[in-house]
Amino acid sequence: MRIGELARRSGVSERSLRYYEAQGLLRAERTPGGHRDYGEWAVDRVVRIQTLYAAGLNSKKIAQLLPCMRDADGRPNEIATPKLLRELTAQRDRIDHMITALIRSRDVLDEVIDTASESSTAGPAPLTRRR
């Protein structure tokens, strides 16, 4: 598939796909006319890249990680090094801490919303007159 179709199917801009290729995260064959040509596997690869970026990993770390994952085409993966496993475990722990903090923030917001909802259903407080 051409880059435009991959962009459409993966929800990622063509510019991002070119960047992924430049960073070694994605590869494309070239047609005789020089156009990029991606296999079906590329959609799954791009979705994985996007997910890893959203988790806070940078392109260098993603490039190290991708060979350890299987793409939809079932290509064999490489064995992760102990250092990479430690780094990925640290990233996962960081994400877990972020999730915990977000849940705490949501709980606080729920309390505020509940309190605000209770006071708004009771109606406005009666006005007191000054003498």
Disulfide bonds with the S-S distance in Angstrom:
none
